[in-house]
């Protein structure tokens, strides 16, 4: 009986320890499915961040609704610093700009922590599309109005396509997906003709000859596909776009907690091993203080609102 009591006591103790451990885990809510560029970045920084904080760091994938599902969940989470959100253009700029009634306020519902990376995005086409250059794509689209369709896995792709259609005076049919990894199989199979997507997702397929890259949206050429011209070099500077991702927490998380996570992440971004992994993903490390990131977000919101208006996109 005494042995049974001891065993039960130990079992309760182990269960309690397990519960405490689960409660102490830091959750990074991810608006994209596994395999997306942002998901890969979060999984690179999670282990060193876990070690720095002395807590498990787990990725919680919640794709859907252009990332609004994940962002709204994070915004409504307890302000205890245990729930973070990895978010970027789509969630913090696209949803607030392109929805009449966005489910959250990117400025007032979140505490910016630090920008983490900048992504290389490319305009790619299926090889069956006869265009070898961006100019030839425009010419082909004009000769076949409404016959070309484009996939999108995030708002960056939607805005870029709108800018292309506005600048080139062409008509493309939109085929939306819940994330880039879900769109790529249809693109590779030729069911959709073109897409603006992150280099981490499409660059390997370009190198394999399964897709053709016509331009990068970066202001300079990407080391991921150095032979691919910038949109400006290809004759369409309107397509240049800064695409980033960073960490946020729910509003009202204590400043001390925000500053701690910001310092640790910024230190991780300087590590050679992390930078090497980022380079393999075709992303550039960023980093800033919470105050600098907050100012950047407000500036980006203004820029995106103007870009959407210029491209003819209206809130829906």
Phi and psi in degrees as a GROMACS rama.xvg file:
@    title "Ramachandran Plot"
@    xaxis  label "Phi"
@    yaxis  label "Psi"
@TYPE xy
-61.1203  -40.6605  UNK-2
-63.7381  -38.4112  UNK-3
-64.9608  -40.9838  UNK-4
-62.9721  -44.0787  UNK-5
-61.2754  -44.5911  UNK-6
-61.8588  -43.6422  UNK-7
-63.2315  -40.0821  UNK-8
-62.8365  -43.5449  UNK-9
-64.0734  -41.1045  UNK-10
-61.8798  -43.9806  UNK-11
-63.0263  -40.4807  UNK-12
-62.443  -44.3233  UNK-13
-63.7874  -41.2873  UNK-14
-63.3564  -42.4704  UNK-15
-63.7832  -40.9504  UNK-16
-62.9646  -39.1137  UNK-17
-64.124  -41.8345  UNK-18
-63.8759  -44.3713  UNK-19
-61.5493  -40.7807  UNK-20
-63.6439  -43.0288  UNK-21
-63.3128  -38.7275  UNK-22
-68.6123  -28.1792  UNK-23
-87.8996  -3.7118  UNK-24
-68.8173  140.583  UNK-25
-90.2034  127.849  UNK-26
-106.098  125.589  UNK-27
-99.9829  107.685  UNK-28
-74.7479  127.178  UNK-29
-114.783  119.599  UNK-30
-75.7137  -1.77808  UNK-31
-119.58  159.551  UNK-32
-74.4017  163.226  UNK-33
-55.9891  138.819  UNK-34
99.3918  -16.8222  UNK-35
-69.751  159.119  UNK-36
-59.1978  -45.0547  UNK-37
-64.5274  -38.7039  UNK-38
-61.5097  -42.227  UNK-39
-62.4673  -40.6792  UNK-40
-63.4916  -46.0029  UNK-41
-61.5602  -36.4477  UNK-42
-74.0476  -19.369  UNK-43
-76.0338  -41.5524  UNK-44
-85.6095  -16.9996  UNK-45
-60.8826  -48.5021  UNK-46
-60.8719  -48.8889  UNK-47
-66.6933  -30.0899  UNK-48
-69.3635  -37.9822  UNK-49
-59.7943  -44.0225  UNK-50
-65.8991  -40.2494  UNK-51
-67.5355  -37.5687  UNK-52
-87.1878  -17.0335  UNK-53
72.1933  26.9921  UNK-54
-139.04  149.23  UNK-55
-61.9403  142.331  UNK-56
-121.664  118.845  UNK-57
-118.038  151.914  UNK-58
-100.273  127.609  UNK-59
-113.645  97.3472  UNK-60
-77.5841  122.951  UNK-61
-136.586  68.3204  UNK-62
-72.9245  162.377  UNK-63
127.095  150.438  UNK-64
57.1709  42.0608  UNK-65
57.8059  29.9386  UNK-66
86.3785  -4.03688  UNK-67
-66.1585  -31.8195  UNK-68
-59.7468  -49.2571  UNK-69
-68.2458  -43.8976  UNK-70
-64.9407  -41.8275  UNK-71
-65.3275  -40.6068  UNK-72
-60.026  -45.6208  UNK-73
-64.6274  -41.4546  UNK-74
-62.0394  -32.3428  UNK-75
-91.903  0.419397  UNK-76
-75.3438  158.792  UNK-77
-56.7181  142.377  UNK-78
-86.1741  56.9469  UNK-79
-108.377  2.82933  UNK-80
79.4343  6.44053  UNK-81
-93.8609  -15.723  UNK-82
-116.172  122.609  UNK-83
-117.876  164.942  UNK-84
-128.788  127.732  UNK-85
-92.8747  116.152  UNK-86
-144.278  162.036  UNK-87
-151.556  -143.536  UNK-88
-53.1283  -47.9663  UNK-89
-60.1729  -51.2102  UNK-90
-77.6939  -42.0126  UNK-91
-91.7639  -16.7884  UNK-92
-120.219  -49.2496  UNK-93
-66.3778  -52.5301  UNK-94
-60.678  -48.8306  UNK-95
-64.3243  -30.3847  UNK-96
-82.3264  -36.098  UNK-97
-105.907  5.29123  UNK-98
-116.505  136.931  UNK-99
-67.2149  -36.4761  UNK-100
-128.635  72.6968  UNK-101
-62.0322  145.123  UNK-102
-78.5983  0.933963  UNK-103
-157.908  163.243  UNK-104
-107.237  117.934  UNK-105
-63.9734  -23.1663  UNK-106
-91.3653  -46.2055  UNK-107
-89.3256  -20.3461  UNK-108
-96.5694  -2.08379  UNK-109
-135.615  154.623  UNK-110
-109.646  110.797  UNK-111
-63.3802  138.545  UNK-112
-106.092  -62.2239  UNK-113
-167.786  145.39  UNK-114
-71.466  142.322  UNK-115
-105.358  -49.5311  UNK-116
-144.827  164.682  UNK-117
-119.123  133.91  UNK-118
-98.8395  145.322  UNK-119
-91.3779  122.932  UNK-120
-113.37  145.758  UNK-121
-130.087  147.046  UNK-122
-90.0333  116.341  UNK-123
-122.847  153.736  UNK-124
-131.011  158.775  UNK-125
-72.3976  143.243  UNK-126
-57.9385  -21.1654  UNK-127
-70.5556  -19.02  UNK-128
-71.2079  125.592  UNK-129
-68.6381  -13.9734  UNK-130
-68.9294  129.061  UNK-131
-100.444  -15.3289  UNK-132
-137.112  168.027  UNK-133
-64.3615  -39.5334  UNK-134
-62.335  -39.3751  UNK-135
-69.792  -32.1794  UNK-136
-63.9088  -44.3764  UNK-137
-61.4794  -44.4316  UNK-138
-61.5543  -42.2798  UNK-139
-65.8958  -41.4704  UNK-140
-65.5184  -37.7713  UNK-141
-66.734  -34.8694  UNK-142
-76.7984  -16.6953  UNK-143
-133.339  66.0553  UNK-144
-59.6325  130.834  UNK-145
75.1056  4.11683  UNK-146
-95.8601  -20.5565  UNK-147
-96.4588  137.044  UNK-148
-118.38  157.764  UNK-149
-130.704  141.327  UNK-150
-91.2031  150.689  UNK-151
-137.772  137.694  UNK-152
-113.523  -0.761892  UNK-153
-165.197  173.446  UNK-154
-69.4172  -24.6623  UNK-155
-58.1125  -44.0231  UNK-156
-65.0389  -37.2246  UNK-157
-65.358  -46.9519  UNK-158
-65.4428  -43.0564  UNK-159
-61.424  -41.7891  UNK-160
-65.8237  -38.8481  UNK-161
-64.3573  -39.9509  UNK-162
-64.3335  -41.0025  UNK-163
-62.4911  -47.1454  UNK-164
-64.8044  -38.355  UNK-165
-68.9416  -44.6096  UNK-166
-72.7694  -37.3921  UNK-167
-94.9378  -8.56781  UNK-168
58.6132  52.3558  UNK-169
-125.164  164.198  UNK-170
-118.983  118.304  UNK-171
-118.407  146.463  UNK-172
-94.2395  128.814  UNK-173
-86.3882  131.234  UNK-174
-124.064  97.6171  UNK-175
-81.1687  147.471  UNK-176
-130.895  165.48  UNK-177
-84.1646  2.45135  UNK-178
172.776  156.338  UNK-179
-57.791  -46.0071  UNK-180
-58.4502  -25.9262  UNK-181
-80.8353  -23.9227  UNK-182
-86.7013  -32.1899  UNK-183
-59.0128  -41.2567  UNK-184
-56.9367  -40.0079  UNK-185
-69.005  -33.415  UNK-186
-68.217  -44.3728  UNK-187
-65.0558  -34.9273  UNK-188
-80.236  -7.57244  UNK-189
85.6685  9.2279  UNK-190
-74.2766  -24.566  UNK-191
-122.672  153.58  UNK-192
-93.2088  -34.8694  UNK-193
-152.368  167.243  UNK-194
-165.158  147.324  UNK-195
-103.653  116.464  UNK-196
-144.929  166.054  UNK-197
-71.928  147.243  UNK-198
-61.7291  -34.4677  UNK-199
-59.855  -30.2607  UNK-200
-87.8565  -43.6112  UNK-201
-101.445  -21.4224  UNK-202
-58.232  -44.5523  UNK-203
-58.8589  -35.6167  UNK-204
-73.1194  -31.7788  UNK-205
-66.4277  -43.1403  UNK-206
-65.6669  -28.3264  UNK-207
-84.7974  -4.53623  UNK-208
81.9385  8.60251  UNK-209
-82.8873  -20.3545  UNK-210
-136.584  161.638  UNK-211
-121.701  126.517  UNK-212
-93.6388  128.733  UNK-213
-102.049  -26.8193  UNK-214
-167.02  154.86  UNK-215
-106.785  147.863  UNK-216
-83.7635  -5.93815  UNK-217
-67.6703  154.059  UNK-218
-69.8871  -19.7828  UNK-219
-130.657  162.026  UNK-220
-64.1429  148.736  UNK-221
-90.4475  140.612  UNK-222
-67.0949  -17.6856  UNK-223
-68.2148  -41.7924  UNK-224
-136.647  76.3094  UNK-225
-65.7103  -18.5878  UNK-226
-83.7693  -8.41278  UNK-227
-86.5938  125.109  UNK-228
-71.7109  159.489  UNK-229
-71.436  162.951  UNK-230
-60.8947  -36.445  UNK-231
-64.9165  -43.4738  UNK-232
-62.8348  -31.6617  UNK-233
-83.2996  2.58718  UNK-234
96.642  10.4394  UNK-235
-138.608  76.2596  UNK-236
-63.6518  -18.0454  UNK-237
-61.1858  -20.0124  UNK-238
-85.2505  -5.20513  UNK-239
-63.9243  135.387  UNK-240
-152.267  136.359  UNK-241
-89.3849  117.43  UNK-242
-119.247  119.308  UNK-243
-133.294  167.919  UNK-244
-144.972  143.772  UNK-245
-153.226  177.773  UNK-246
-102.841  137.571  UNK-247
-130.807  161.054  UNK-248
-127.974  162.333  UNK-249
-59.2367  150.26  UNK-250
-58.7341  152.378  UNK-251
76.9366  6.54602  UNK-252
-64.5804  136.916  UNK-253
-53.1957  139.425  UNK-254
-56.5468  -36.4773  UNK-255
-61.3957  -38.5424  UNK-256
-70.2323  -42.3765  UNK-257
-60.3673  -46.3643  UNK-258
-64.2901  -39.0646  UNK-259
-62.4744  -50.2825  UNK-260
-64.8774  -38.9188  UNK-261
-61.1114  -46.3322  UNK-262
-61.6854  -44.3825  UNK-263
-66.9725  -41.6083  UNK-264
-66.8419  -42.2955  UNK-265
-62.4993  -35.1369  UNK-266
-67.9129  -39.328  UNK-267
-63.5836  -38.1401  UNK-268
-66.1236  -17.0979  UNK-269
-92.0484  -7.26215  UNK-270
-70.3223  133.524  UNK-271
-58.8639  -37.8806  UNK-272
-67.605  -36.6922  UNK-273
-69.7  -44.0196  UNK-274
-62.6084  -35.6759  UNK-275
-65.555  -41.5482  UNK-276
-66.0914  -38.7463  UNK-277
-62.1106  -42.7096  UNK-278
-60.1443  -38.3265  UNK-279
-65.7936  -26.9949  UNK-280
-88.6283  -6.31101  UNK-281
75.9027  29.4035  UNK-282
-122.355  155.651  UNK-283
-110.791  131.674  UNK-284
-64.8833  146.152  UNK-285
-117.024  -117.612  UNK-286
110.507  141.458  UNK-287
-176.377  169.789  UNK-288
-77.0661  162.074  UNK-289
-56.592  -39.5637  UNK-290
-66.1011  -41.9194  UNK-291
-64.9177  -38.884  UNK-292
-67.409  -37.9738  UNK-293
-63.2752  -42.2981  UNK-294
-65.8858  -40.4588  UNK-295
-60.8521  -43.6318  UNK-296
-60.3569  -44.7245  UNK-297
-64.0629  -39.5333  UNK-298
-64.9832  -42.3906  UNK-299
-64.9911  -38.2115  UNK-300
-59.6962  -42.0265  UNK-301
-65.2131  -43.9904  UNK-302
-63.7866  -41.6016  UNK-303
-67.7772  -39.3302  UNK-304
-59.9907  -42.1708  UNK-305
-66.6532  -44.2519  UNK-306
-61.7583  -40.3076  UNK-307
-65.2849  -41.8863  UNK-308
-63.1226  -46.0915  UNK-309
-62.4172  -32.1063  UNK-310
-86.7391  -1.9593  UNK-311
82.3863  14.6026  UNK-312
-84.5389  134.232  UNK-313
-120.229  147.068  UNK-314
-58.8129  139.595  UNK-315
